[in-house]
């Protein structure tokens, strides 16, 4: 159960489409969106969603500008029903909803316009039911099945919300396993999707299903985030007290700003690609005094991935194998220790390979502003 919450224009829908496009071929996807068909087709194609020949990828939509409240209301209910039916034949089903705030508004319009007869179910009640239905389940014969729900909430939880979105959020938020808050300030600065990196410090433990290599990278990157946050707080406090900031601290903070910006992606990334990019954020020093543009970030990401995949093919293949190996409950302590040691050596090789190419990239060359 994943929630994307934030003000309009902060990249929530783009992030949801990337999540949909990055699913494995055997994952059935039901994607419901309040978007015109022409716009939605272009956006899904840009995110990389295409027929794979595997499990079905179903897209349900209605135009929010011309659809009736009933059509907007039934969109979510229909998607939920289809996703539930697909769990009977597929091991993993993803239900992606964009967005639930529009669904709540449609329910309110139907209720206000009803003169007699049955009223629609309240939006908060429906959202609570579909979130509670998500999860892992063992059915007859020992077969495992899972229903995941990812939903957009077009609201800012930090704001003083009107009654309707406030009730929706208060009902949904406690049921979410992961909640990503999107920042209007970051979006205004060109960082999209506008997820503040400090949110990655919220969880102290990595997921059990995460590959050991990605766990190690997560730990290293969290340490970087923590150091940069503490440095920024110290510099801000010094500024308030009228203290002069040391040049070294200012440069270190500038490098950290670039490292955080490298988490912004315009396309879905494989675990192997993410491993290379996160490692580059950790090992590189970025001699910058201003945040990079989206174009600069995209060029750097493409150049780094190309340098590792073409100049170090054996390392590239090893990263792919390691990132796909999820730990199992039956794994012995000795096997887990061996895996940790192998991943440690692999990360050292990756760091050395990246540093060998450090002067090839615009963001890491000395003398850049």
C-alpha positions, 0 to 999 in steps of 0.5 A, spaced: 500 500 500 503 506 497 501 513 497 503 519 493 501 525 496 502 532 494 500 539 491 498 539 483 504 539 479 509 536 483 510 529 479 505 524 483 502 522 477 509 521 473 512 517 479 505 512 479 506 511 471 514 510 472 512 505 477 506 501 473 511 501 467 517 498 471 513 492 473 515 485 471 512 481 465 508 476 470 505 482 474 498 484 472 497 491 472 490 495 472 491 502 472 485 507 473 486 515 471 482 521 471 486 523 464 483 524 457 485 518 452 490 522 448 494 525 453 494 518 457 497 514 451 503 519 450 504 519 458 504 512 458 509 511 452 513 516 455 514 512 461 516 506 457 509 502 458 508 497 452 505 490 451 510 485 453 506 479 452 506 477 459 500 478 464 495 483 462 496 491 463 489 494 463 488 501 463 482 504 465 480 512 464 475 517 464 476 524 461 475 529 468 473 535 464 467 531 460 465 525 464 459 525 469 460 524 477 457 517 476 463 515 471 468 518 475 466 514 481 465 508 478 472 508 475 475 506 481 470 501 483 471 498 476 478 498 477 478 495 484 473 489 481 478 488 475 484 487 480 480 483 485 478 478 479 485 478 476 488 475 483 484 469 482 489 467 476 495 471 477 500 471 483 501 478 483 496 484 481 498 491 482 492 496 482 494 503 480 489 509 482 490 516 479 487 520 483 483 518 489 481 525 491 478 526 484 474 520 486 472 523 493 469 529 489 465 525 485 462 521 490 460 528 494 457 530 488 453 524 487 451 524 494 449 532 494 445 531 487 441 525 490 434 526 491 432 519 493 434 512 492 440 509 494 446 513 496 453 512 493 458 509 498 462 514 502 469 515 498 473 514 505 469 507 506 471 505 499 478 507 500 479 504 506 476 497 503 481 497 497 487 499 502 485 493 507 484 488 501 491 489 499 497 484 501 499 477 501 495 471 501 496 464 501 490 460 498 488 453 497 493 449 495 499 453 498 499 458 492 501 465 494 498 471 491 499 478 492 495 485 491 498 491 491 495 498 491 498 505 489 494 511 489 495 518 488 492 523 493 492 530 490 492 534 496 498 537 501 498 533 508 502 539 510 496 544 509 490 546 512 485 541 508 478 542 507 473 537 510 472 532 504 480 531 502 481 531 510 477 526 511 479 522 505 487 523 508 485 521 515 482 515 513 487 512 508 494 515 511 494 510 517 493 504 512 499 506 507 505 502 508 509 507 504 507 514 503 511 519 499 510 526 500 511 531 494 514 538 495 511 544 491 518 547 493 522 542 489 517 542 483 518 549 483 526 548 482 525 543 477 526 537 481 521 532 479 518 527 481 519 532 487 520 527 493 524 530 498 530 526 499 530 527 507 524 522 507 529 516 505 531 517 512 524 515 515 525 508 515 531 505 520 531 498 517 531 496 509 525 491 507 527 484 508 525 482 500 531 487 498 537 485 495 543 485 500 547 489 495 541 494 495 541 494 502 548 496 503 547 502 498 541 504 502 545 504 508 551 508 505 546 513 502 542 514 508 549 516 511 550 521 506 543 524 507 544 525 514 551 528 514 548 533 509 542 535 513 546 536 519 551 540 515 545 544 512 542 545 519 549 547 522 550 552 516 543 555 517 544 556 525 550 559 524 547 564 519 542 566 524 547 567 529 551 572 524 557 567 523 561 566 517 561 560 513 567 556 512 568 555 504 569 547 505 562 547 508 559 551 503 562 546 498 561 540 501 553 542 502 553 544 494 556 537 493 551 534 497 545 538 493 547 535 487 548 528 490 540 528 492 538 531 485 541 525 482 535 521 485 530 525 480 529 520 474 525 522 468 524 514 466 524 508 470 530 505 472 532 497 473 535 495 480 542 495 477 542 502 474 539 505 480 545 501 484 550 505 479 547 512 480 546 511 488 553 509 488 556 515 484 552 519 488 556 517 494 563 516 491 563 522 487 565 529 489 561 535 485 564 541 485 558 545 484 555 552 487 548 551 484 543 545 483 544 542 476 538 543 471 534 537 469 538 536 463 544 536 466 542 530 471 539 526 465 546 527 461 550 525 467 546 519 469 546 517 461 554 518 461 555 514 468 551 508 466 554 508 459 561 508 462 560 502 466 556 498 462 561 499 456 568 499 459 566 494 465 562 489 462 563 484 467 562 488 473 555 490 469 553 483 469 555 482 476 551 488 478 545 485 474 545 478 478 547 481 485 541 486 484 536 480 482 538 476 488 533 477 493 534 473 500 530 467 502 528 465 509 531 459 508 538 462 507 543 460 512 547 465 516 554 462 513 551 463 506 548 470 508 555 472 510 558 470 504 553 474 500 555 480 504 562 479 503 561 478 495 557 484 495 562 488 499 567 487 494 563 488 488 561 495 491 568 496 492 570 495 484 564 499 482 566 505 486 573 504 483 571 504 476 566 510 477 572 514 480 577 512 474 572 515 470 570 521 474 573 527 470 569 524 464 563 527 467 561 535 466 558 535 474 565 532 477 570 536 473 574 541 477 572 548 475 565 547 473 560 552 477 
